[in-house]
Amino acid sequence: MHKSSALLPLLFVLTAASPPESSRWRAEASRVTITRDDWGIAHVHGQTDADAVFGMIYAQAEDDFPRIEANYLTNLGRTAEADGEKAIWQDLRARLYVSDAKLKDEYAKSPEPMRKLMDAWADGLNYFLATHPDVHPRAIKRFEPWMVLSFTEGSIGGDIERIDLDALQDFYSPASPSAGERADRSPSPEERDAKELQGSNGIAIAPSLTSGGHALLLINPHTSHYFRSEQQVTSDEGLNVYGAATWGQFFIYQGFNAHAGWMHTSSGVDNVDEFSEVVEQKGKGRCYRYGATCRPLGVRLVTIRYKLPNGRMTTRTVTTYYTHRGPIVRAANGRWIAFAMMDRPIEALQQSFNRTKATDLASFMEVAQLKANSSNDTVFADDKGAIAYLHPQFVPSRDDRFDFTKPVDGSNPVTDWGNLHRLSSLPNSISPPNGWVQNTNTWPYRAAGAYSPDPRYFPKYMDTVGENFRGIHVQKLLTGSRGWTIERLQGAAFDSFQPGFAELVPALVRAYDFLPTNDPRRGRLEAPVALLRSWDYRWSADSVAQTVATLSGNALIVALNPPADQDSNVYMARLAHDTTDAQKVAALDEAVGQLQRDFGRWQVPWGEMNRFQRISSSISPRFSDDAPSIPVPFAQGKYGSLASFEMHVPKTTKRFYGTYGNSFVAVVEFGPRVRAHAITAGGESGDPKSPHFDDQAQRYASGNLRDVYFYPDQLNGHTERVYHPGE
């Protein structure tokens, strides 16, 4: 009686939908059960995989619909419908690759099992909106199945984001296209931080090195906080996967099932290229030189809808240009620059979903034959004892005589992409004899220590970033080790040593020692330098040395002023060596001065400076020094801390408030029953009124991972609610 009464308002709302679809939605909902555990995490079960997808996306929408819509506004090129004219160029970037017509065509071409999942995805979101009239979308009032094909890349910072928006605007602004060249400039600290949103750690340890004789896996993506939802999704068709799903996607991106697990780290492979094209006028149109011919330049009109300040909608139409390699995105040195990246949404969606059902390395590799993972390395482990580092599978073969990290001559046909590399020709490390693999957004040539692939046998484009300090750190922990347990792996994920500071701080101290005796900075820096001399390069909440070193290092990066396109792995390796003693002392002096101005003293413990705060549901974070916050002992990953916590927005406060770094963290043991511990930054819900908005914050800050409830019996005594969507 009570349950039927509760459903009456929902049935009333559903009358707005057509009778066939409202009936279909209710039938799908009846086949789905959502169990919320005591952390608010959804454990979704459906009779079929499609039913599970329906429930999965419905539960995501319950937790944070605004982030789902924001992701699809971005990927469909519709953000300007909500944010106005300022978003036109962001939308144009997306629309260079997607259009409603193209996505509908790709949906029609998709295998029937995938279409069923896409249909269920759209139904789940539309049913959520129909049953939640208090939720008001900013622009997308109805979701269509084909929309999901716009967002098949689950990682942070997809390939398309390498298209510079300022340069795109310069080229396609109302002025003549060829006039739009942008001079090189130094990036702001915020822009450089945005380029660093690539950090993650993955470790897999074989049974031969573990106490229990079972493989272990560390899943430690570094992303923007609240970038993904933590869920378990199961069906009667064999789906049973747990982990982190990017808001709005129907596959677990980082996670594990009962037999296997996978961790993705952003890769340094070069598989996004630019081609410098010679464009000529030809009659009423244009062509671009290609060998001895001049091929017609493709033209496509793109119309962007955008909101005016008065709330009304208007449009702007842009004429865009294409070569066989891809769209024109900017001009440089009198030539037009064509952009080439993976554009295989059907295969990418299949690979992303199907790998969640892989039960061992062989089945995982079979799915990888789709070759639609372009941006991510993978660290893998399974319950048969296999471990692996896997390079991205989308790697076009190219002539290695050319430097593809820079625009290559598009008029030379030899620069064209060839066929995709075979998986066997990639620098993978599969079950190496040392018993471990790792990746921290670094080259593949130390993935298995001394048993890693040899770079001499691979093209240069297989890696462009080299090693980093987190890689050095994790190799030190793993080399020669034995007796690993899930608890020890969790501890390693929060090991406090920072190799970057072990290299930089002695250089700062030496620079100070070389100061003339009459330099006034000798006196005011004497005590901070004395503290740095005796520091062990380990973070902790009460470490003042950590505060001084971090502010000094960050100031020195600004002084180094690396090129805008230089990867942080490269410039961090240069930091101690390619800056002068004068720059080092100035950075140290600036750091101490900043602390004196902001806090009235330089002796500021790291935990007083470095804080976790979640006070707003806004996607753009807001912070206040006057609002409650929690001290965070771990630090910036660029200096080698495996646990990462960074502020990647303009700093308007005295303290650092994390926006990026550790997000979803899990350690997994693949025994007869899979065992896991995990944590999510803040909490599962995006609603400040929910008890699960920040209920994990203290555990997150202290690295105190909670038990994962993977099996139904583990939910006994830990269940808050069991319901069908719409109840």
N, C-alpha and C positions, 0 to 999 in steps of 0.2 A: 504493500500500500504506500509506504513512505517513498520507496524507490520510484514507483510509477508517478507519484505526484512531483517528484524532483525532475522528471523528464518532460513534464508538460510544457514549460517555457521553451525548452529546446525544440520540441515538436512544432511549437508555434513559429519559432524563428525559421525552421526548415521549410515552412510553406513558401518562403521567398525563392527557394530553389525549384527547378522544374521537378515534377513528380518522379520521372524516371531516375534522375540523379540523386534526389533526396532519399529515395528508396534504396538506391545502390549504396549510398554513403552509410545509411543505417545498417544495411546488411554487412558491409565491411567492418563497421565498428563492432558489431555483435560477435565477429570472429576474432577480435583482438582483446587481450587483457593486458592492462598496464599495472604493474606493481611498483609502488614508490617505497624505497627503503628509508631508513631513518636519517639518511643524508639528502633525501629528496631525489635520488637518482632513479631514473625510470628503467625498469626491467620489462621489456615489451615482448609479448608472445603473440604470434599470429598463426592461424592454421596453415597458411601458405607464406612463401617469401613476400609476395605482394601484400598480403594482410599485415605482415610484420613491418614492411615499409610504411604502410598507412599509419600504423600505430607509432612507429618511430618518429615520423615527421610531425604527427599530431602532438606527441609528448614534447618535442623540441619547441613547437609553437607555444605550448603552455608555459614553457620556461622562459623563452625570450623571442617572441615573434618579431620585435623590431630588428634584431640582428639578422634573422632570416630574410626579411624584406630588404634590408640594407645590402646584403650580399647579392641578391638578385637585381636590385636597382643598379648596382655596379656592373654586374656581368651581362645584363641585358642592354646596358647603355641607356638607362632611364633615370639616373640620379637627378638630372636637371628638372624632372617633373616634380620632384620634392624639394630640391635645394635651390632651384632657380638657375639663372644665366651663368653663374660662376662654375657650374658643373658641366657646361656644354662640352668642353674639350676632353674631360674625363669620359663622357658618354661617347664622343666621337672615337676615342681610342678603342673602346669596346666594340663599337659598331663597324670598325674596319674589318672585324672578323665575324660578327654575328648580325643577323637580321631575322625578323619573324619568318620570312619566307624560307630562308636557309635552314633555320632550326626546324621548321615544320617538315621540310624535305628530309632532313637527317632523321627525324623521328620516324617518318614513314619507311626509311631504309633500315631502321634498327631491327635486330632480331626480335621475334615475338616475345620471348621471355623478358627482354629488357623493356619493351613497350608496356608490358603488364606492370612492371615496377614503376615506370614513369607515370602510368595512369593512376596507380595507387598513391604515389607521391602527391600528385595534384589533388586527388580526392581527399587525402588526409588534411592538406592545408585548407582546401575549400570548406571541408566539414568543420574544421576548427573555427574559421571565420563565421560560418553560418551559426555555430553554437556559442559564439562569443561576440554578441553585438556590441559589447563595450570596447572591443578592440577595433581601432580605426586605422587601417593601412594608410600610409602616406601617399601611395600611388598605385600599388598593385592590388586591385580589388578582387581579382580572380586569377588563380594560377592555372596554367595550361600544361599538359604533360611535356610538351616540347621545350618548355622553358628550362628544365633541368639540364639540358644539353649545353646550356651556356656556361655551366659551372661544374665542370668535371674534374678540376684541379683542386685538390684538397689542401695544398700547402699554402703557407703564408707567402705572399709576394709571388704571384704567378708570372709566367714568362712574359705576358703582355705588358706587365708593369715596367719592363725595361724600355718601353717607348716613352721618351721624355715629353711630358705634357706641355712644357713651355715651348719646346722646339716644334711640337705638333701644332700648337696654336700659331706660332710664327709663320709656319708654312701655309696653313689653311685659313688664316685670317682673311678678311675681305680684300686685302691688298693682293697684288699679283703673286701667285704661289712661289715663283722662283726668287722673289725678293726676301723670303723669310729665312734668313740665316741668323743663328744666334751665336754670339761670341762666347768663347769658353769663359767660365767664371769659377771662383772657388765656392764649394757648397757651404751652406750654413751648418752649424753643429746639428740642428734638427734634421736637415737633409742627409747629412752623413750618417746619423743614427738610423734613419729610415733605411738606408742601404745596408745596415748591419742586421736587419731583421732576418737573419739567416741561421741563427744559432740553434743547435740541437745536439743531443748526445745519445748514442746508441751503443750498447755493449751486449754481446752474446758470449756465453761461457759454456764450453762443452762439458758433458758429464765427467770426463776424465779429470777435470780440475775442481769438481764440486764434491762436498762432503756427502751429499745424498745420492750422488750418481745420476742426477737429473740436470738437463740443460737449464740455464738461467738467462733471462733477458731484461735489460734496462731499457725502458721507454721514457725518454726525457726530452720532449720537444720544447724549444724555446720560441714562444710566439707572443703576440699581444695577449694580455690577460683577457679572459672570457671569450677567446676566439673559437672555442669548441665546446660542445656539450658532451658530458660523460653518460654513456648509456650501455645497456645490454640488450641485444636484439636476437630473438630466437623464433624458430618456426618448426612446424612438423615436417618440413622439407629439408631439414638438415642444417639450417642456419642457426648458429649459436656463437655470437661474437660479442666481445666486451671491449670498450675503449672510448676513444675520443672521436666524435664526428663534427666536422666543421658545420656551423649553423646553416641549415637548409639543405644539406646533402644527405642522401639515404644510404651511405656506407660508412662504416667505422674506418677512419683514416689511419689512426695509430692504435694498435690494440692486439688482441689475441683471442683465440678460440680454445676449445678443450685440448687441442693438439699442437698448435703452432702460434707464433706471434711475430709481429713485424714492427719495426721502428723506422721512420723515414727521416732523413736529414737532408737539408738543402744542399745540392751538389755544386761542385765547381766545374762540372763538365761544360764545354762550349758547344751548345746545340741551339743557340739563338744568335743569328748572324745578321750583319748589315752589308748591303751591296751598293756601291757607289755607281749610279747610273748616269750615262750621257744621254740627256733628253733633247730631242730636236723637234722643231715644228715640221709637220708634214701635212700640207694642204690645210684643212680646217682643224685637224687634230694634231696629236703629238705621237712620237715614237721614241723608243730607246734602243741604243746601239747594242747589238749582240752578235759578236763576230763580224762577219761581212754584211750582215743584214741590219735593218732597223725595224724592230717589231712594234706593232701598234700598242700604244699605252692604254691599258684598260681604264675605263671611266665608270664611276658609280655615284649616283646622287644619294646622299644620306640626309634624311630630315630628322632633326632633333626637336622634340617637344620640350619646352621649358616653362616654368612658372614665373609669372611676373610678380613684382612686389604687391600688386593688388589682389593676387590669388588667381587671376585668370591665366589661361594657357595660350601660348603662341608657339611658333616654330621658327627654326632656322635651317636652311638647306645648304649643305656643303658638297661641292664636287670633289670626290676623292679619286685617287689614281693608283693603279696597280701594275706590277710586272708579274711575270710568271713565278717570281720568288715570293711575292707578297706585296703589301701596300707600301706606298711612299709615305714616310713619316716625318721627314725633315729635309733640309738642304744643307750642304756643306761644300765649301770650296768650288762653288759653281756647278755642283752636281746634285742630283736628287738621290736620296738614300732610301732604298727599299729594305724592308724588314722581313726576316724569315724566322718562323718558329713552328713548332708542332701545331697542327690544326686537325686533330683526329678525335673529335668529341665522342663518337659512337664507341670506338675502341677504348678510349680513356675511361668512359663510364663502365664498360664491361670489365676492364681490368680492375678498376677500383672496387667494384662490388664482388666480382667472382673470387678475388684473392682472399676475401674474408671467409670463404668456405674451404680454402685449401687446408689439407690436413697434414701435409708434410712438405719437405723441400721440393720433391718431384712435382707435386701438384701445383705448388706455388710457382715453379719455373714454367710449367705448362701454361699457366695464365699469363706469365710474363712474356710469352711469345707474341702477345698482342702488340708489344713494343709501343705502348702508349703512356709510359711514365717518362716524362722528359726532365723533370727538375729535381728528382729526389734519389739519393742513395738509399739503400735499404739494409738494415741489420736484422737478421732472421734467426729464429731458433725453433726447434720442434721437439716433440716427446720421443722421437726416435734417436735423438742425440745429435742431429745435424745442426750446424751453425753456418752462417754465411754472411759475407758482405757482398751486396749486389749493386753494380753500377746502374745508372739509369739506362733503360732499354731503348729509348728513342735517341739514337746517335747516328746521324747521317755520315756516311763516309765522304771524305774530302781530300783534296790534294794538300798534303802536309807542308808543301813549300810555302803556302800562303799563311799569313798571320790573321786568323779569323777573329781574334780579339779586337780587331779594328775593321772598319769598312774595307772590303776588298773590291777590286775592279769588276763591276758588273758587266762591262762590255766584253770581258774575257770569258768565254764559255767554260773554260777549265775550272773556274771558281764555283761552278754549280755544285749543289749537293748531289751526291750519288745515292745508292741504295742504303738502307739502314744496316748497321753492323749486325752480324749474327751475335746471339748472346754469348756464344763460345769465344768470340773475339774481343769481348769486353774485359776490363781489368777487375774481375771478380775474385773473391777469396772464399772458397767453399770448403768447409770442414778442414782447415789447415792443421798441421800436426802440433802447433803450439797450444791449441785448445781454446783460443779466443779470437774474436774479431771486434772491431770498434770503428766508429766514425763520429767525428765532431765537426762536420762541415769542412773536411779537409780532403787532401788528395787520397786516392785509393792505395798509394804505394807504401803506406804504413798501417793499413787496415788490419793486418795480421802480423805485425812486427817484422821479424826477419823472414817470415814466410809469405810476405806480401808480393803482389805482382811487381815485376821489374819495369820501371818507366822506359827503359831503352827499347822495349818491344811494343810500345804503343804510341799512337800519334799524339802530338802535342795537345790537340784539342780535347783529349780525354780529361784533362784537368788544367785549370788556369789559376788556382788559388793556393796550392801548396799546403804546408803544415800550419797549425796554429797552437797557441799555448794550451788550450784545452786538450788537444791531441797529445802534446808532450806530457801533460799531466796524467791522462788516462793510461798511456803506455807505461808510465812509471809505476802505476798501481797494478797493472796486469802482468808485466814481464816477470817471469820466474815465480809467479804466485800459484798457490794451490789452496784447497780447503775452503772453497767459496760456498756460502750459504745465501739464501735470499736476504737475510738480515745484514750480512756483510756487504752484499751488493748495494743495498739501500744506504748503508753507511758510506760506501765509496762514492755514491752519487752526491753526497754532501761533504766530501773531503774538502777541507778548508785551505789547502795549499794553493798558491797562485804563482806558477812559474814565470809569468810575465813580470810580476813585481820582483821576483828573484833576479831578473835580468835588469830591470829598469832602476830599481832603488839604489843599488850600488853605484850606478852611473850618476844619479842625482847627488849622492853623497860625495863622489869624487869631484863633481863640478863645484860643489860648495867648498871643498877643501882647497881648490885652486884659486878661490877668491883672494884678492889682496888683503893684507891684514887691516888696512884702513877702510875697507868697504863697509858701509853701515849695515849692509845686509848680514854680515857675519854675526853681529850681535842679536838681531831679531830672529835669525833663523837657527841659532846655535842649539836651542832646546828641541825644536822639531827635528833637526838633523840627528841629534843624539838619539832621539827616539827611533828614528828610521834605521840607524846603525845597528841597533840591538833587536830589530824586529825579525820574526821568523817567517814572515810573508804569509801568514795565515789569518783569514778573516775571523772575527768574532764580534758580537754585539758591543763588547766593552773596549774594543781596540781603537785607540786614537790614531795609531800609525796607519790603520786602514783608511781612515778618513783623509789624513794628510796625503797619503800616497795616491788615493783615487783622484782627489781634486788636482794634484800636481800632474798626474798622468794625463788627465783629460785636458788640462790647459796645454800640455806639451803636444798633444795631438793637433790642437788648433795651430800651434806654432809650426809644426811639421807641414801642415797644409798640403796633405797628399792630393793627387789628382782626383777629380770627382768620380772617375770611373775605376779607381783603384780599390780592390777588395780589401776589407779590413784585415784579413790574414796577412796580406802583403805589407800594408803600412804599419801594422803592429809589430811585425818582425823588424821594421826599420826604425822604430821609435827611439830606442836607446842609442842607436849607432849613427843615425842620419840627422840628429839634432845637435846643435852646438852646446858647449858648456854654458854660454850666456843664456841660451834659450832654456836650458834645464833649470838654472838658478832663478830665472824670471818666472818660470812655471811654479816652482816651489814657493817663491815669494808671493805670487798671485794667490795660490791656494791658502796660505797662512793669512794673507790679508782679507780674503773673502770670509774665512771663518771668524776673524776678529770683527768684521763689519756686521755679519749676520747673527753671531751668537755672543759677541762681547769677549770671546776668548778663542784661542786656537785649539785648546784641548777638548775637542768634541768627540765623544765615543761614537763609533760607527752606528750603533743601534739608535742613537739619538738623531743621527743624520738620515739614516736609510730606513724608510718606513713603508708599511703596507696600509693602504687606506681605501675603503670602498664606501662612498657616501652618496653615490648617485647612480641611477640606472642609465645615464647618458652613454652612448657609444663613444663620444669624445670625452675622455676622463676629466673630472674636476677634482681639485684638491684644495685643502685648507690646513694651514698650520694650527688653526684653532679647533679643528675637529678631531675626534678620537682617531688614533692610528696605532699600529703595532710595530715594534722594532723587528727588523729583518737582519740576521747576521750575515747571510751570504751576499755575494757581490757581483760585479759586472763580469760577464763571461769573457770579455776581450782580454783580460789579464790572466785567464787560465782557471778561474773558478768554474767547476763543473755545474754546480747549482748557480743559476744566473738570475739576476734581479737588476733591472735597469729602468731609468726614466727616459722615455723617448718622445716627450712632448716639450714645448718651450717651458722652461722653468720659471714660474712666477712665485714660487715659495722658497723659504729658506732651506727646507729639507728636500731630500729626494723622495719621491713617491713612485713606486714601481708601476710601470705600465706594460712591461715586456720581460720575458725571461721564462723561468719555470712556469708552466701553465698546467698541463696534465702530466703527472709523473707516476710511473708504475714500475714495479719490479715483479717478475713473474717466474715461477718455478714449474717446469713441465714434468710433473710426476704422474702417477696413476690418476690422481686428481689434481688438476691445475690449481695452483695456489698463488695468490697475488696480493700485493699491497698497493695502494694508490692514493693520490691527492689531486684536487683541482683547486686552482687559485680562487680564493674567496668562497665561492659556493656555486651550486648548480643553477639557482634561479637568478634571473635578471630583475626580479621585482623586489624593491627595498622593503616591502611589507612582509615578504616571505621569510620564515626562519632559516631558509636555506640560501639566503642572499650572501651571507658572510660567515656561515657556521663552520667553514673549514679554514678560516683565515689564520687562527692561532696554530693549528696543526701545520698549515702550509709554511708559515714563517719559521717554525721550529724543525721542519723536515720530518714530522711525526706522521708517516703515512698510515692510513687506516686499512683494515682488512677489506678486501673486495668480496662481495657476496655473489659468487659465480653460480653456485648450485642452489636449487630451490630450498634444500634443507638449511642452507646458510642464512636464508631470509627469515627463518623461524625466530620470532622475538625481535626482528629488526625491520618489520613492515609497518609503514604508516597508513597505507591505503591501497586497496585493490579495486579496479574499476574498468569499465569499457569506455573508450572515447565517447564524449558527449554526455557522460554522467557527471 
